[in-house]
Each structure stands twice: as C-alpha cells, then as structure tokens.
Amino acid sequence: MRTNFQKRKTMPKPFSCILNVRLAYQAYITEHTTRQQQFI
C-alpha cells in the first residue's frame, strides 16, 4: 500500500488514476478466476 501511495504521488494524477483502476480490475479478475477454480 505504501509503495502504491508513493508512486501515485510521483506520477501525474490522470495516469495514476488509470493505473489504479487497471490494477484493481486485474486484481478483481484474478480473485474471481481463483474463486471459480476453487468452486469447480
């Protein structure tokens, strides 16, 4: 979390926002896929 915050501070706001959204999206997808695999 701390590293992400530091990166966000150094990066421009729009780019960091897009990056955060992308990271969150990837994390959600990975979580969802792992859950599905566990269920099956």
Secondary structure, DSSP 8 states (H G I E B T S, - for coil): -HHHHHHHHHS-HHHHHHHHHHHHHHHHHHHHHHHHHHH-
